[in-house]
Amino acid sequence: MSFIFNKQTNIAANKSTSTRIPSKKSHVNATFLKSYPQNLVILSEVINLKYFLYFTIFILGACIISFLKVIAHDYPQINTTRRSHCDYCGRILRWYEIIPIAGYFITNGKCSSCKNQINFWHPIIEAIGGLMFLLVVSLGDYKYLPLLIGLTILGFSDAEYGYVYPATYLIILPTILLSHLHILNALLTYLILLLISRKYAFGLGDIEILAMLSLIFGLIITLWILTIACSMCIVTFLIIKKRSFRFIPYLTFATGIVYLILSFNMRGAS
């Protein structure tokens, strides 16, 4: 019995003497390894929250663009209580049919009542609007939001009716007040285009918007916007052989393209 007791005692003694006191470094590593899965969970939650916010801003921008289309369609007789309806048969649309972008694909691009085809430009414009709002918010260029909203309404109004209401220019006023103005460039742009309009068909609304863009961005950027808009008109002519154009929608698209290019250049420079 004594032999067994001594043997067990020796084994216990050997174990106690062979036990090492962990160093401070190994304790830190153990703590980090223990909390590593939790850190991954927190990181994934932050990433998911970030993309959720981006998605929310995109949907909000698409909804705003869809709402601006309705305003441009009804202006100046805006009825805030009217419900969205089919442009062909007048049927009141269901809730899922007015969801921006998704509503078009849910209904297969057709009215479920009269089966008329819905213009595919509607979801495309809503998607572009959502992306533009997401870009403006992510860059923090909030002063350009009134400009983009105003141009969108003017573009829809010109595309729908062929004319614009000068009162819409008031929407762009905050951008003008917050920008470094190029007054001489704006006057030069207005006078030159006004002289050109005497010989060639050039709408007064087009002249006023180009002068406003020159006031905000300067002459060089406005010339780029005009060049891109004219190029888009040429492409449209080559595709559908259309000879007359409502120019403000093209100016709106061109302004968005130039703003996109300038934003990426500024981000790359920083």
ZIZISUL-V750018 format. One line per field, one symbol per residue. ss: DSSP state (a for helix, b for strand, c for the rest). psi: psi as a letter, one per 40 degrees, with the letter a starting at -180 (. if undefined). Layout:
ss->???
psi->???
This chain:
ss->caaaaaaaaaaaaaaaaacccccaaaaaaaaaaaaaaaaaaaaaaaaaaaaaaaaaaaaaaaaaaaaaaaaaaaccccccccccbccccccbccaaaacccaaaaacccbccccccbcccaaaaaaaaaaaaaaaaaaaccaaaaaaaaaaaaaaaaaaaaccccaaaaaaaaaaaaaccccaaaaaaaaaaaaaaaccccccaaaaaaaaaaaaaacaaaaaaaaaaaaaaaaaaaaaaccccccaaaaaaaaaaaaaaaaaaaaaaac
psi->dddddddddddddddddehihiidddddddddddeddddddddddddddddddddddddddddddddddddddeheghheeiihihedeehhiideeehhddddddefeihedeeihhheddddddddddddddddddeegdeeddddddddddddddddeeiihddddddedddddeihigddddddddddddddeddihhiddddddddddddddidddddddddddddddddddddefhdhihddddddddddddddddddddddd.
